[in-house]
Amino acid sequence: MRRLLWLLLPAGVLAMDLGSKTWILNLLAEGESKPVIKGFFYLTLGFNRGAIFGSLTWIPSMARYILFALAGLAALLIIGRMFLEKGTATWDRVALGFILGGILGNSLDRYLRGAVVDFLDFVFGSWHYWTFNLADSFIFVGAVLYGLRMLMAPKFEQKERGN
């Protein structure tokens, strides 16, 4: 039962992602931009029809749809299984919950719109970062947390053995 309560975490991530995308779709037209912090942070509506950073847009749309559907399903099954396993540590479950919610958000976007809605847009001097969304942010934070946890795992194991 407790593991099922953990499903509230990816569900919450999904809700925040979908809510933010609904909000931005009602606020801006495609390509439109509004400054939040002029010269640094903008809300800019874009649609990513490719993979990470807009890659793979050269693949025909049906092949891209099949590829993304299979990759998304595989990721959901693998991450979902790890997330729900009985012995999963709390911080691992948090990280995996962030990743799972983000995958669900972007996958739902691809299914409903044929593209992922992106709108968080940062500029650092003359450098312009790719536009992204909350799902991307949660996936990134979850991956960093999970990676740090994996790097720290030997230290935690030593503490548990009393070394």
C-alpha positions in Angstrom: 0.0 0.0 0.0 2.8 2.4 0.9 4.5 1.9 -2.5 1.2 2.8 -4.2 1.1 6.1 -2.2 4.5 6.8 -3.9 2.6 7.0 -7.2 1.4 10.5 -6.0 5.0 11.7 -6.7 5.0 11.0 -10.5 1.3 11.9 -10.7 2.1 15.3 -9.1 5.0 15.9 -11.5 2.7 15.0 -14.4 0.0 17.4 -13.1 2.5 20.3 -12.8 3.9 19.6 -16.3 0.5 19.3 -17.9 -0.8 22.4 -16.0 2.1 24.5 -17.0 1.8 23.4 -20.7 -2.0 24.2 -20.7 -1.2 27.6 -19.1 1.5 28.5 -21.7 -0.7 27.3 -24.6 -3.4 29.7 -23.5 -0.9 32.5 -22.9 1.3 32.5 -26.1 1.1 31.6 -29.8 3.8 29.4 -31.3 7.1 31.4 -31.5 5.8 34.2 -29.3 8.0 35.2 -26.4 7.5 37.2 -23.2 10.3 38.4 -21.0 10.2 37.3 -17.3 13.7 38.7 -16.5 14.8 40.7 -19.6 18.1 39.5 -21.0 18.0 36.3 -19.0 14.7 34.4 -18.8 11.8 34.3 -21.2 8.6 32.3 -21.8 8.8 31.3 -25.4 6.3 28.8 -26.9 7.8 26.2 -29.1 7.0 22.6 -30.2 9.8 20.0 -30.3 8.9 17.4 -32.8 12.3 15.7 -32.4 14.1 14.1 -29.5 16.4 15.8 -27.0 17.4 19.3 -28.2 15.3 18.8 -31.3 17.4 16.0 -32.7 16.0 13.3 -35.1 13.6 15.7 -36.9 15.0 14.3 -40.2 13.4 10.9 -39.5 10.0 10.6 -41.3 7.2 11.5 -38.8 5.6 8.0 -38.7 9.0 6.3 -38.0 9.7 9.0 -35.4 6.3 8.3 -33.8 7.0 4.6 -33.6 10.5 5.1 -32.3 9.4 7.5 -29.6 6.4 5.3 -28.6 8.7 2.2 -28.2 11.4 4.2 -26.4 8.9 5.8 -24.1 7.1 2.5 -23.4 10.5 0.8 -22.6 11.5 3.7 -20.3 8.1 3.7 -18.5 8.3 -0.1 -17.9 11.9 -0.1 -16.7 11.7 3.1 -14.6 8.3 2.1 -13.4 9.4 -1.3 -12.3 12.4 0.1 -10.4 10.2 2.8 -8.9 7.7 0.3 -7.5 10.2 -2.4 -6.4 9.8 -3.3 -2.7 13.5 -2.6 -1.7 13.9 0.7 -3.5 15.6 3.3 -1.3 13.7 6.5 -0.5 16.0 8.9 -2.5 16.1 6.4 -5.4 12.3 6.4 -5.4 12.2 10.2 -5.3 14.6 10.4 -8.3 12.8 7.7 -10.2 9.4 9.4 -9.4 10.7 12.7 -10.9 12.0 10.8 -14.0 8.8 8.8 -14.4 6.5 11.9 -14.1 8.6 13.7 -16.7 8.6 10.8 -19.1 4.8 10.6 -18.7 4.4 14.4 -19.4 6.5 14.5 -22.5 5.1 11.2 -23.8 1.5 12.4 -23.3 2.5 15.6 -25.2 3.9 13.5 -28.1 0.7 11.4 -28.2 -1.8 14.3 -28.0 0.1 16.9 -30.0 2.7 15.1 -32.0 5.3 17.3 -30.4 6.5 18.3 -26.9 5.5 21.8 -25.7 8.6 23.8 -24.6 8.5 27.2 -23.1 11.3 27.8 -20.5 13.9 29.9 -22.4 17.2 31.1 -20.9 19.8 33.4 -22.3 23.3 33.8 -20.8 25.0 36.7 -22.5 25.4 35.7 -26.2 24.6 32.1 -25.4 21.0 30.9 -25.9 20.0 27.6 -24.2 17.5 25.2 -25.8 13.9 25.9 -24.8 12.6 23.2 -22.4 9.7 22.5 -20.0 8.9 21.2 -16.5 9.0 17.6 -17.5 12.5 18.0 -18.9 13.5 19.7 -15.6 12.2 16.9 -13.5 13.9 14.3 -15.7 17.2 16.2 -15.4 16.9 16.7 -11.6 15.8 13.0 -11.1 18.7 11.8 -13.2 21.2 13.9 -11.2 19.8 12.7 -7.9 19.9 9.1 -9.1 23.4 9.5 -10.4 24.6 11.1 -7.1 22.9 8.3 -5.1 24.7 5.7 -7.2 28.0 7.4 -6.7 27.3 7.6 -2.9 26.1 4.0 -2.7 29.5 2.5 -1.7 29.7 5.1 1.2 26.2 4.2 2.4 27.0 0.5 2.3 30.2 1.0 4.3 28.2 2.9 7.0 25.6 0.2 7.2 28.4 -2.5 7.7 30.1 -0.3 10.3 33.3 0.3 8.3 
